[in-house]
């Protein structure tokens, strides 16, 4: 108790009632977020691996009962705080590695118990990232086609066999679109106010900060949510590579950075020190790494090939990032072959 007071932290018993009041008393979106924001920012300012279990809201029942706006607001405040860290630390933007100059991995380690126990928070974080990275814009041509098919008024039997209009509209809207589109969190709409807006807006500088955070999130997320985090990363890279003719340089930069980080995390997961379950997931993900790397390599296969596929012209900086991604994917494929050789023997 005395030690906590010296650190400026409330005693452990003060945090649980505080979270219970914040997460259960307001079912509707409140007009004033000051009380909620102060508590969350206080937690983010004080949290560490040593005190995380004392100050995080880790009761599964409490997290499940919390209204959607709580998860969306918490994710926004976390993301805003972490983007500030990246913006003030160029080392964090350049490389997603542990070092004395990069404090973001430590922050992600500290909130790992909360991310592992709250799938709603992971969904909200993913939705914020998809919004900031303009993922929905990449998917709009395909989305528009499916929405038009869902509104088809002619008799299905009169349509050609290959027509999407022959599919039931509820199947298109409920299953297919939900699979193709990035995660959505309707509660995030309207929650961006003056308290969090400055760090959650679009600009070239802030876009690269968002990509840097996503790279750290992929690299240092807890193993319990790796399937969701890796699926988010793979789907984002694929969405860019399948729509290169309508992409700009920032999307190519995003795809190369995310692919390189996925390869880096998977290469580490193939090591001897990795848990067997995680290593098995990584071996399966190598196939996706290979397919996406081949697609990226084809898009950069020379001036003639690029023109034919409508690949946007990119700067030398982004070209170097693409080369780094291809090199990292080659390394992880080589590591996968080495790790399977003892099994074959």
Secondary structure, DSSP 8 states (H G I E B T S, - for coil): -HHHHHTT---HHHHHHHHHHHHHS--S--S--HHHHHHHHHHHHH--TTTHHHHS---HHHHHHS-HHHHHHHHHHHHHHHHHHHHT-HHHHH--S-BTTB-HHHHHHHHHHHHHH-HHHHHHHHHHHHHHTTHHHHHHHHHHHHHHHHT--S-GGGS-TT-GGGS-HHHIIIIIHHHHS----GGGTT---TTTGGGSS--HHHHHHHHHHHHHHHHHS-GGGHHHHHHHHHHHHHHHHTTGGG--HHHHHHHHHHHHHHHHHHHHHTSTTS-HHHHHHHHHHHHHHHHHHHHHHHHTS-HHHHHHHT-----HHHHHHHHHHHHHHHHHHHHHHHHHHHHH-
